[in-house]
Amino acid sequence: MADGSTLNYPALVLNADFRPLSYFPLSLWPWQDAIKAVCLDRVSVLSEYDMEVHSPNQAFRLPSVIALKDYIPAARKPAFTRFNVFLRDNFSCQYCGKQHPTQELTFDHVIPRCKGGRTSWENVVTACGCCNLRKGPHMPHHIGMLPRRTPVRPTSWELQENGRAFPPNYLHKSWRDYLYWDAELEG
């Protein structure tokens, strides 16, 4: 049986091609899910922590890096979500260009809904609260607030690449061989 000290032992989950399923958020499973996948023979263990958990008749070292045995293709068309819009725009307001924490961001309809604008990849951009209020229901070209980049539907690959720019605060040393951030970002 595991004690509370095993709570901080997530496993980095790689696809069958040994790339993370996701960079942002980083694809991590709790140790319980990783052990279950090992027992069901759905993953290969590539690296382990120096921590064990025990069942009544067996001990398991906690996996730190696992790879799926079956490849999961990335979705060709990412879902339109608030988070994915922020990720596409690198968490930067498309009007002032400043990067903000997620809780300070909203999204803006370039062509306002009251003027027939749709809620779609091609009409929504990330905006900070100040810029969103300033733009309001106006057409961007009427008030000189054009988005820095034209909004487009990103590919899953583009979102993954953008996610690599935001490494998590914690990277276990066993994960670094499988993650592809610049050395100065690894901390």
C-alpha positions, 0 to 999 in steps of 0.5 A, spaced: 500 500 500 502 506 498 503 512 503 502 519 502 509 520 500 507 517 493 503 523 491 508 526 487 510 521 483 507 522 476 509 518 470 511 522 463 506 519 458 509 518 451 506 515 445 509 509 441 513 514 437 516 516 444 514 523 443 509 526 449 502 525 448 502 533 449 507 538 451 502 543 454 499 541 459 505 536 459 502 529 458 503 526 466 499 520 469 498 519 476 502 513 479 496 509 480 494 510 473 501 508 470 502 502 475 495 499 472 497 500 465 503 496 466 499 491 469 495 491 463 501 491 459 498 497 455 505 501 456 513 500 456 516 502 462 522 506 460 525 509 467 523 508 474 523 512 480 527 510 486 520 509 490 516 502 491 509 501 492 506 494 495 500 490 494 499 484 498 504 479 494 508 484 490 512 490 490 512 495 484 517 500 482 514 507 480 514 508 473 517 515 471 517 515 464 512 510 460 511 509 452 504 507 450 504 500 446 499 502 441 500 509 437 495 514 438 494 519 432 494 526 434 487 529 432 487 533 425 483 538 427 484 541 435 478 542 438 476 550 439 476 551 446 478 557 450 485 554 452 487 552 445 485 559 443 490 562 448 495 556 446 495 558 439 496 565 441 502 564 446 498 567 452 499 574 449 494 579 447 493 580 440 492 587 441 497 590 445 502 584 445 503 583 452 503 576 455 498 574 461 497 569 466 491 565 463 486 568 469 487 575 466 485 573 459 479 573 455 477 572 448 475 577 443 471 576 437 475 580 431 468 581 428 463 582 434 458 578 434 453 584 434 455 585 427 455 578 425 461 575 427 462 568 429 465 564 435 470 560 430 478 559 430 478 565 424 474 570 428 477 569 435 483 572 438 486 572 445 485 579 449 487 582 455 481 585 459 483 592 458 484 591 450 477 587 450 474 593 453 477 598 449 475 594 443 468 593 445 463 592 439 467 596 434 470 593 428 478 593 429 479 597 423 475 603 425 478 604 431 485 602 429 486 595 433 488 590 428 490 583 431 497 582 431 496 576 427 490 574 423 486 568 427 486 561 423 485 554 425 491 551 428 493 544 427 495 540 432 502 540 431 502 547 431 499 547 438 504 542 440 510 546 438 507 552 442 506 548 448 513 547 448 514 554 449 511 553 456 515 548 460 512 546 467 515 548 473 518 541 475 521 536 470 524 530 473 531 528 470 528 522 467 524 526 463 529 530 460 531 525 454 524 525 452 522 532 452 525 537 447 526 544 450 532 548 450 537 547 455 536 554 458 528 553 459 529 546 463 532 549 469 
